[in-house]
């Protein structure tokens, strides 16, 4: 069941920067396309009902997430039991043979730490990489009590969220993809998902989302 792990998630983010950020292999170029599709879908670009969510500044963590107890906690070994508990009741894609085969084949160790070297292209959002210097300025043990999200929102009036992605896992035919995605808007609002995406031509669409935690 989804559960509140925002505080632990923030600690995990901050620990990446505590003693200087390590350098990891560069993120594969193909993963940027998947990330763009995710950001665009969550922004509901083109839908006037969600105008307030558009044209916001999205900070993207420069290191991809790996499986952890708090946050990216999905266990592919327990398919389909865990997945069926986390997906919405109306979700059906996971019962398709091709999806079942792909999901069952995913090795969690494939979600390695990689470094993003550029912002994500987005249709109706602004994106910037979230640096170690920014993290230390707002969220270090010394600065968080005086700054934190209150100062971040004052310094960036169009601030939307700090988001994190895992590296993307692809099916053999590259028609399906899975990644972890988390978004934190302030100290009491955030959520994390396993996202399941399908390729349509040169673009990606979210076929399903399994919520892992919410605050």
C-alpha positions as CSV (number, residue, x, y, z in Angstrom):
1,X,0.0,0.0,0.0
2,X,1.2,3.6,-0.6
3,X,2.8,5.1,2.5
4,X,4.2,8.4,3.6
5,X,8.0,8.4,3.2
6,X,8.6,12.0,2.1
7,X,11.0,12.8,5.0
8,X,13.1,9.7,4.2
9,X,13.0,10.5,0.5
10,X,14.4,14.0,1.2
11,X,17.1,12.6,3.3
12,X,18.1,10.3,0.5
13,X,18.3,13.2,-1.9
14,X,20.4,15.2,0.6
15,X,22.8,12.3,1.3
16,X,23.9,12.3,-2.4
17,X,25.4,15.7,-1.8
18,X,26.5,15.5,1.8
19,X,30.2,15.0,1.0
20,X,30.3,16.2,-2.6
21,X,28.4,14.6,-5.4
22,X,30.1,11.5,-7.0
23,X,30.6,11.3,-10.7
24,X,28.7,8.4,-12.4
25,X,28.5,7.4,-16.1
26,X,26.5,9.7,-18.3
27,X,22.8,8.9,-18.7
28,X,22.0,7.2,-22.1
29,X,20.6,9.6,-24.6
30,X,17.5,7.6,-25.1
31,X,16.4,8.0,-21.5
32,X,16.0,11.8,-21.9
33,X,13.2,11.1,-24.4
34,X,11.3,9.0,-21.8
35,X,11.9,11.7,-19.1
36,X,10.5,14.4,-21.4
37,X,7.3,12.3,-22.0
38,X,6.8,11.9,-18.3
39,X,7.2,15.6,-17.5
40,X,4.9,16.6,-20.3
41,X,2.2,14.1,-19.3
42,X,2.3,15.2,-15.6
43,X,2.1,18.9,-16.7
44,X,-1.0,18.1,-18.8
45,X,0.3,20.4,-21.6
46,X,-2.5,21.8,-23.7
47,X,-5.3,21.2,-21.2
48,X,-6.5,24.5,-19.9
49,X,-7.9,22.9,-16.7
50,X,-4.3,22.4,-15.6
51,X,-3.0,25.8,-16.6
52,X,-1.7,26.5,-13.1
53,X,0.6,23.5,-13.4
54,X,2.1,24.6,-16.7
55,X,5.1,26.9,-17.3
56,X,6.5,26.0,-13.9
57,X,10.2,25.5,-13.1
58,X,11.0,21.8,-12.5
59,X,14.4,21.0,-11.0
60,X,15.7,17.5,-12.0
61,X,18.2,15.7,-9.8
62,X,21.4,15.1,-11.6
63,X,21.9,11.5,-10.3
64,X,19.4,8.7,-11.2
65,X,17.7,6.8,-8.3
66,X,18.5,3.2,-7.5
67,X,16.3,0.8,-5.5
68,X,16.1,1.8,-1.8
69,X,14.0,0.9,1.2
70,X,12.6,4.4,1.3
71,X,11.4,5.7,-2.1
72,X,12.2,3.4,-5.0
73,X,11.1,0.3,-3.1
74,X,9.4,-1.8,-5.8
75,X,10.3,-5.5,-5.9
76,X,10.0,-7.0,-9.3
77,X,10.4,-10.5,-7.9
78,X,6.9,-10.3,-6.4
79,X,5.1,-9.8,-9.7
80,X,2.2,-9.8,-10.2
81,X,1.0,-9.7,-6.5
82,X,2.6,-6.4,-5.5
83,X,1.9,-4.7,-8.8
84,X,-1.8,-5.5,-8.7
85,X,-2.0,-4.0,-5.2
86,X,-0.4,-0.7,-6.4
87,X,-2.0,-0.1,-9.7
88,X,-5.5,1.5,-10.0
89,X,-8.4,-1.0,-10.1
90,X,-9.2,-0.1,-13.7
91,X,-5.7,-0.8,-15.0
92,X,-5.4,-3.7,-17.4
93,X,-2.2,-3.3,-19.4
94,X,-0.3,-5.5,-16.8
95,X,-2.3,-8.5,-17.8
96,X,-1.2,-8.4,-21.5
97,X,1.2,-11.2,-22.2
98,X,3.9,-8.9,-23.7
99,X,3.8,-6.7,-20.6
100,X,3.9,-9.7,-18.2
101,X,6.9,-11.1,-20.0
102,X,8.8,-7.8,-20.0
103,X,8.0,-6.9,-16.3
104,X,9.0,-10.4,-15.2
105,X,12.4,-10.0,-17.0
106,X,13.4,-6.7,-15.3
107,X,16.5,-7.0,-13.2
108,X,16.5,-4.4,-10.5
109,X,20.3,-4.1,-10.7
110,X,19.8,-2.5,-14.1
111,X,18.6,0.7,-12.4
112,X,22.1,2.1,-11.9
113,X,23.3,5.5,-10.9
114,X,23.9,7.7,-13.9
115,X,24.6,11.4,-14.3
116,X,22.3,13.8,-16.2
117,X,24.4,16.3,-18.1
118,X,21.6,18.6,-19.4
119,X,18.1,19.7,-18.6
120,X,15.0,17.7,-19.9
121,X,13.2,19.1,-22.9
122,X,9.6,19.9,-22.0
123,X,6.7,21.4,-23.9
124,X,5.2,23.6,-21.2
125,X,7.6,23.5,-18.3
126,X,11.0,25.0,-17.6
127,X,13.6,22.5,-16.4
128,X,16.9,22.9,-14.7
129,X,19.4,20.4,-13.2
130,X,19.4,20.4,-9.4
131,X,23.0,20.8,-8.3
132,X,24.9,19.9,-5.2
133,X,25.5,23.6,-4.5
134,X,21.7,24.3,-4.6
135,X,20.9,21.4,-2.4
136,X,23.5,22.4,0.2
137,X,22.3,26.0,0.1
138,X,18.6,25.1,0.9
139,X,18.7,21.7,2.5
140,X,21.9,21.0,4.4
141,X,21.7,20.3,8.1
142,X,22.9,23.8,8.8
143,X,20.8,25.7,6.2
144,X,17.5,23.8,6.1
145,X,16.0,25.4,9.3
146,X,16.5,28.9,7.9
147,X,15.9,28.2,4.2
148,X,14.3,24.9,3.0
149,X,11.3,25.0,0.7
150,X,10.1,28.4,2.0
151,X,13.2,30.1,0.7
152,X,13.3,28.0,-2.5
153,X,9.7,29.1,-3.3
154,X,10.5,32.7,-2.6
155,X,13.7,32.7,-4.7
156,X,11.9,31.0,-7.7
157,X,8.4,32.3,-7.9
158,X,7.5,29.7,-10.6
159,X,9.0,26.8,-8.7
160,X,7.0,23.6,-9.4
161,X,8.9,20.6,-7.9
162,X,12.2,18.8,-7.5
163,X,11.9,15.5,-9.4
164,X,14.0,12.4,-9.6
165,X,14.2,9.6,-12.1
166,X,15.7,6.2,-12.2
167,X,17.6,4.9,-15.3
168,X,15.1,3.4,-17.8
169,X,14.6,-0.3,-18.4
170,X,13.5,-1.2,-21.9
171,X,11.9,-4.3,-23.5
172,X,13.9,-6.1,-26.1
173,X,12.0,-4.6,-28.9
174,X,12.2,-1.1,-27.3
175,X,8.4,-0.7,-27.4
176,X,8.0,-0.7,-23.6
177,X,9.8,1.0,-20.8
178,X,9.8,1.2,-17.0
179,X,11.3,3.8,-14.7
180,X,10.9,5.3,-11.2
181,X,9.7,8.9,-10.9
182,X,9.4,11.0,-7.8
183,X,8.2,14.6,-7.4
184,X,8.4,16.8,-4.2
185,X,6.8,20.2,-4.1
186,X,7.4,21.1,-0.5
187,X,8.1,19.5,2.9
188,X,4.7,17.9,3.1
189,X,3.7,17.3,-0.6
190,X,5.3,14.6,-2.8
191,X,4.8,11.2,-4.4
192,X,6.8,8.4,-6.0
193,X,5.7,6.0,-8.8
194,X,6.9,3.2,-11.0
195,X,5.9,4.3,-14.5
196,X,5.1,1.9,-17.4
197,X,5.4,3.5,-20.8
198,X,4.6,2.4,-24.3
199,X,6.2,3.7,-27.5
200,X,4.1,5.1,-30.3
201,X,6.2,6.1,-33.3
202,X,8.9,8.3,-31.9
203,X,7.1,9.3,-28.7
204,X,6.3,7.6,-25.4
205,X,3.0,7.5,-23.4
206,X,2.4,6.4,-19.9
207,X,0.4,3.1,-19.9
208,X,0.2,2.8,-16.2
209,X,1.5,4.2,-12.9
210,X,2.0,2.3,-9.6
211,X,2.2,4.6,-6.6
212,X,4.9,3.6,-4.1
213,X,4.5,6.5,-1.6
214,X,2.7,9.8,-1.1
215,X,2.8,12.7,1.3
